[in-house]
Amino acid sequence: MSNAIPEIDVRIIPPAQRHPTIFGRLATLTPGSAMHVTSDHDPRPLHYQISSRYPDEFDWEYLAEGPDVWKVQITRVEASGCECCCGH
């Protein structure tokens, strides 16, 4: 069984399908698991979208910052065990 982090290379996906593909994959991530997204530009707009749709649910880390290739790791935050909305 492989522990490889799944990767989406948006450079090979038609623009209209990029964010829906990424959000579909995000929905499958379990707490503590991650995915990589590779792009030919800074995916900052994607980061804003994820942060606004899913506040505090995902961590974002740049692995490569251009100028030709940008790569980020998006990790679903570990659950704290608290079921309320306090964020702890």
Backbone as JSON, one array per atom type, in Angstrom:
{
  "sequence": "MSNAIPEIDVRIIPPAQRHPTIFGRLATLTPGSAMHVTSDHDPRPLHYQISSRYPDEFDWEYLAEGPDVWKVQITRVEASGCECCCGH",
  "N": [[0.84, -1.18, 0.0], [0.58, 2.18, -0.84], [1.82, 5.27, 0.44], [1.79, 7.58, -0.91], [1.3, 11.01, -1.64], [-1.56, 12.25, -3.15], [-1.66, 13.93, -6.31], [-2.66, 16.78, -8.15], [-2.24, 18.04, -11.26], [-2.81, 20.95, -12.52], [-2.11, 22.09, -14.87], [-2.64, 20.46, -16.98], [-5.33, 20.24, -17.12], [-8.43, 21.39, -18.37], [-9.19, 24.88, -18.03], [-11.84, 25.53, -16.97], [-12.46, 23.29, -15.54], [-10.67, 23.01, -13.5], [-10.84, 24.09, -10.71], [-13.28, 22.8, -9.83], [-12.38, 20.1, -9.99], [-10.31, 20.09, -8.09], [-11.73, 20.8, -5.73], [-13.42, 18.61, -5.57], [-11.58, 16.58, -4.98], [-10.61, 17.55, -2.53], [-12.8, 17.08, -0.9], [-12.58, 14.39, -0.4], [-10.48, 14.04, 1.29], [-9.24, 12.86, 4.36], [-9.01, 13.73, 7.87], [-5.79, 14.94, 8.56], [-4.71, 13.98, 6.2], [-3.29, 14.75, 2.94], [-2.98, 16.65, -0.14], [-1.38, 17.44, -3.25], [-1.1, 20.29, -5.34], [-0.25, 21.31, -8.5], [0.74, 24.02, -10.53], [0.95, 26.54, -13.17], [1.01, 29.07, -12.3], [0.74, 31.34, -9.49], [-1.34, 29.9, -7.14], [-3.0, 31.48, -5.53], [-5.71, 32.59, -5.67], [-7.2, 30.21, -5.46], [-6.52, 29.42, -2.89], [-7.77, 31.45, -1.39], [-10.45, 30.85, -2.01], [-10.76, 28.28, -0.89], [-10.25, 28.88, 1.81], [-12.39, 30.58, 2.37], [-14.65, 28.99, 1.89], [-14.23, 26.75, 3.5], [-13.47, 27.45, 6.34], [-10.66, 27.26, 8.46], [-10.35, 24.51, 8.03], [-8.42, 23.47, 6.36], [-4.89, 23.31, 5.88], [-2.35, 25.2, 4.23], [0.48, 25.03, 2.26], [3.26, 26.28, 0.59], [5.23, 24.54, -1.71], [6.75, 24.91, -3.93], [7.57, 27.93, -5.51], [7.26, 29.21, -8.15], [9.27, 30.71, -10.83], [8.05, 29.37, -12.98], [6.81, 26.98, -12.22], [4.48, 26.25, -9.77], [3.76, 24.85, -6.66], [1.66, 23.46, -4.24], [0.91, 22.19, -1.0], [-1.96, 20.9, 0.35], [-3.55, 20.32, 3.29], [-5.86, 18.48, 5.18], [-7.03, 19.57, 8.23], [-6.28, 18.06, 11.35], [-8.78, 16.52, 13.29], [-10.03, 17.74, 16.39], [-11.5, 16.41, 18.2], [-13.51, 17.6, 19.58], [-16.9, 18.2, 19.24], [-18.39, 20.48, 19.01], [-18.91, 23.93, 17.93], [-16.72, 25.42, 18.64], [-14.14, 25.4, 17.72], [-12.01, 24.1, 18.88]],
  "CA": [[0.0, 0.0, 0.0], [1.4, 3.38, -1.0], [1.46, 6.45, 1.21], [2.05, 8.73, -1.76], [0.32, 12.09, -1.59], [-2.14, 12.44, -4.48], [-1.33, 15.2, -6.93], [-3.42, 17.27, -9.3], [-1.46, 18.99, -12.07], [-3.85, 21.7, -13.23], [-1.6, 22.52, -16.18], [-3.16, 19.55, -18.01], [-6.79, 20.22, -16.97], [-9.04, 22.6, -18.94], [-9.42, 25.88, -16.97], [-13.16, 25.48, -16.35], [-12.57, 22.07, -14.73], [-9.61, 22.97, -12.49], [-11.31, 24.23, -9.33], [-14.18, 21.69, -9.47], [-11.58, 18.9, -9.78], [-9.6, 20.25, -6.81], [-12.7, 20.74, -4.64], [-13.85, 17.22, -5.49], [-10.54, 15.83, -4.28], [-10.58, 18.02, -1.14], [-13.89, 16.44, -0.17], [-12.22, 13.01, -0.08], [-9.37, 14.01, 2.25], [-9.56, 12.61, 5.76], [-8.16, 14.56, 8.74], [-4.37, 14.6, 8.55], [-4.23, 13.63, 4.87], [-2.93, 15.92, 2.13], [-2.87, 16.52, -1.59], [-0.54, 18.45, -3.89], [-1.62, 20.93, -6.55], [0.81, 21.93, -9.3], [0.18, 25.01, -11.44], [1.92, 27.4, -13.84], [0.88, 30.41, -11.71], [0.46, 31.32, -8.05], [-2.73, 29.53, -6.95], [-3.56, 32.26, -4.43], [-7.18, 32.64, -5.69], [-7.7, 28.93, -4.95], [-6.35, 29.47, -1.43], [-8.85, 32.28, -0.87], [-11.71, 30.11, -2.14], [-10.78, 27.21, 0.12], [-10.35, 29.51, 3.12], [-13.73, 31.14, 2.6], [-15.64, 27.9, 1.91], [-13.93, 25.81, 4.58], [-12.58, 28.14, 7.28], [-9.91, 26.47, 9.45], [-10.39, 23.06, 7.77], [-7.27, 23.04, 5.57], [-3.63, 24.06, 5.92], [-1.83, 25.5, 2.9], [1.93, 25.22, 2.31], [3.93, 26.34, -0.72], [6.38, 23.65, -1.88], [7.53, 25.56, -5.0], [6.96, 29.24, -5.76], [7.55, 29.78, -9.46], [8.32, 31.44, -11.66], [7.38, 28.54, -13.98], [6.02, 25.94, -11.58], [4.03, 26.5, -8.41], [3.23, 23.62, -6.08], [1.21, 23.63, -2.87], [0.36, 21.04, -0.28], [-3.18, 21.23, 1.08], [-3.75, 19.27, 4.28], [-7.06, 18.61, 6.02], [-6.62, 19.71, 9.62], [-6.66, 16.97, 12.25], [-9.92, 16.82, 14.16], [-9.62, 17.88, 17.78], [-12.33, 15.56, 19.03], [-14.64, 18.39, 20.08], [-17.94, 18.21, 18.22], [-19.11, 21.76, 18.98], [-18.41, 24.88, 16.94], [-15.78, 26.32, 19.3], [-12.87, 25.4, 17.02], [-10.97, 23.4, 19.66]],
  "C": [[0.88, 1.24, 0.0], [0.88, 4.51, -0.13], [1.71, 7.72, 0.4], [0.93, 9.75, -1.65], [-0.24, 12.29, -2.99], [-1.84, 13.84, -5.01], [-2.28, 15.51, -8.07], [-2.54, 18.3, -10.0], [-2.46, 19.74, -12.94], [-3.39, 22.18, -14.6], [-2.17, 21.66, -17.31], [-4.68, 19.43, -17.95], [-7.35, 21.49, -17.59], [-9.41, 23.58, -17.81], [-10.77, 25.78, -16.26], [-13.32, 24.29, -15.41], [-11.58, 22.04, -13.57], [-10.13, 23.03, -11.06], [-12.32, 23.14, -8.95], [-13.43, 20.37, -9.22], [-10.9, 18.94, -8.42], [-10.58, 20.12, -5.65], [-13.27, 19.33, -4.47], [-12.86, 16.37, -4.73], [-10.46, 16.25, -2.82], [-11.64, 17.3, -0.31], [-13.55, 15.02, 0.26], [-11.11, 12.92, 0.96], [-9.88, 13.77, 3.66], [-8.65, 13.47, 6.62], [-6.73, 14.03, 8.79], [-3.83, 14.22, 7.18], [-4.07, 14.89, 4.02], [-3.01, 15.59, 0.65], [-1.95, 17.63, -2.08], [-1.25, 18.99, -5.12], [-0.46, 21.63, -7.23], [0.18, 22.81, -10.35], [1.31, 25.79, -12.12], [1.83, 28.84, -13.34], [0.6, 30.26, -10.22], [-1.02, 31.0, -7.84], [-3.41, 30.26, -5.78], [-5.09, 32.37, -4.48], [-7.83, 31.35, -5.17], [-7.61, 28.92, -3.42], [-7.46, 30.3, -0.8], [-10.19, 31.55, -0.92], [-11.83, 29.02, -1.08], [-10.98, 27.8, 1.51], [-11.75, 30.05, 3.4], [-14.8, 30.05, 2.67], [-15.48, 26.99, 3.12], [-12.98, 26.45, 5.6], [-11.96, 27.16, 8.29], [-9.94, 24.96, 9.22], [-9.15, 22.55, 7.05], [-6.07, 23.94, 5.83], [-3.1, 24.14, 4.5], [-0.33, 25.75, 3.04], [2.49, 25.22, 0.89], [5.12, 25.39, -0.7], [7.31, 24.18, -2.97], [6.8, 26.85, -5.35], [7.48, 29.9, -7.03], [9.01, 30.03, -9.74], [7.55, 30.57, -12.66], [6.45, 27.5, -13.37], [5.73, 26.34, -10.13], [3.44, 25.2, -7.89], [2.87, 23.88, -4.63], [0.78, 22.29, -2.3], [-0.83, 21.55, 0.52], [-3.47, 20.05, 1.99], [-5.03, 19.52, 5.06], [-6.59, 18.59, 7.47], [-7.12, 18.52, 10.42], [-7.84, 17.4, 13.1], [-9.45, 16.85, 15.61], [-10.41, 16.96, 18.7], [-13.53, 16.29, 19.59], [-15.67, 18.5, 18.96], [-18.7, 19.54, 18.13], [-18.48, 22.7, 17.96], [-17.34, 25.82, 17.52], [-14.43, 26.38, 18.6], [-11.73, 24.73, 17.76], [-11.1, 21.91, 19.55]]
}
